[in-house]
Amino acid sequence: MFSIQKRQENGFDKILLNDDDGNCTVEIVPAFGAMLHAFKVSDTTGTLNIIDSYNDKSVFDNNAEPAGFKGLKLSPFPCRIQNASYHFNGKEYRFQKRLSNDAAIHGLLYREAFTVTKETVTGNEASLHLLCRYPATDPGYPFTYDCLVTYTLQRGNALTVTTSVTNTGNAPMPVADGWHPYFTFEKPVNGLELQFASEQMLEFVNLIPSGKTLSNPAFISGALIGSTELDNSFVLDFTASQPLCILRDPDSKWQLELYPEKSYPYLQVYIPPHRKSIAIENLSAPPDSFNNGMGLITLPPGKETSFSVKYVVQKKQ
């Protein structure tokens, strides 16, 4: 049996998608970047929340950016735009909203309020539709568009997150998409195993792709993370069998599986200095896509494009 609940807690107005029979709950905070706040699974050993998020609203208000943009929607671009500027259709644009080293970071919607447009509960799933209408407020992105995020919880601890972007203006616009979830098994990531279907890593210069691709098969068969440091973009191999990424705790046997659609061909993996969680980001385009054109979509007026990934949490012996 599935249900949807609303709860106010620690300053957040949360919406909960519940699989009551499967003991699984997803918490979403629409008012703050369509935030994925929790993904809880339970069995006879207890309850595990695999999402590293903000303890309360004041922490988000004061530290959303330095704490890592945790669980937030990255739109109309993920990662960074070098020098906060780019050229599109023969014109230069410069973002007013910029952060580290004068770069534009993680888009324009991660602090914006999304409104609930639809809630659906059936015998097989619970879903929530969240909409943000971007009104072209930043001079670096003078294009109006709708961003619709749909969370769908299904049986088997399966959560699908789909983003649809619609150009509501009268001119083509550049667009890329991503998410910034941080995953945790309530222990340092050093003791976790990581596996993903890629042997190709983008070469970075100051976190910006150089245009070259490097061979990096370290996690193709799965490996203990150990002391490895990661802040890299990998090109996923869609000829491999799904799931294309697995994060596993060998002690508890819980594992997270990622099933991205081809709309997300890149996987950005980042381990913060505290090493209590790991960001595994499905991206339609890598950093600086507005300049390098990698994965960049030019969306005509009135047209829509969509991006989707499914997360499954289960125990594997």
LINVEN-V773581 format. One record per run of one state. SS is the DSSP state (helix for helix, strand for strand, loop for the rest). FROM is the first residue (numbers start at 1). TO is the last residue. If there is no record, write none. Layout:
ss:SS from:FROM to:TO
ss:SS from:FROM to:TO
//
This chain:
ss:loop from:1 to:1
ss:strand from:2 to:9
ss:loop from:10 to:11
ss:strand from:12 to:19
ss:loop from:20 to:23
ss:strand from:24 to:29
ss:loop from:30 to:34
ss:strand from:35 to:43
ss:loop from:44 to:45
ss:strand from:46 to:49
ss:loop from:50 to:50
ss:strand from:51 to:51
ss:loop from:52 to:56
ss:helix from:57 to:63
ss:loop from:64 to:72
ss:strand from:73 to:75
ss:loop from:76 to:79
ss:strand from:80 to:81
ss:helix from:82 to:84
ss:strand from:85 to:88
ss:loop from:89 to:90
ss:strand from:91 to:94
ss:loop from:95 to:99
ss:helix from:100 to:102
ss:loop from:103 to:103
ss:strand from:104 to:105
ss:loop from:106 to:106
ss:strand from:107 to:107
ss:loop from:108 to:114
ss:strand from:115 to:121
ss:loop from:122 to:124
ss:strand from:125 to:134
ss:loop from:135 to:144
ss:strand from:145 to:154
ss:loop from:155 to:157
ss:strand from:158 to:167
ss:loop from:168 to:172
ss:strand from:173 to:175
ss:loop from:176 to:177
ss:strand from:178 to:179
ss:loop from:180 to:181
ss:strand from:182 to:183
ss:loop from:184 to:188
ss:helix from:189 to:191
ss:strand from:192 to:196
ss:loop from:197 to:199
ss:strand from:200 to:205
ss:loop from:206 to:207
ss:strand from:208 to:215
ss:loop from:216 to:222
ss:strand from:223 to:224
ss:loop from:225 to:230
ss:strand from:231 to:235
ss:loop from:236 to:244
ss:strand from:245 to:249
ss:loop from:250 to:253
ss:strand from:254 to:260
ss:loop from:261 to:265
ss:strand from:266 to:271
ss:loop from:272 to:277
ss:strand from:278 to:283
ss:loop from:284 to:288
ss:helix from:289 to:292
ss:loop from:293 to:296
ss:strand from:297 to:299
ss:loop from:300 to:303
ss:strand from:304 to:315
ss:loop from:316 to:317
//
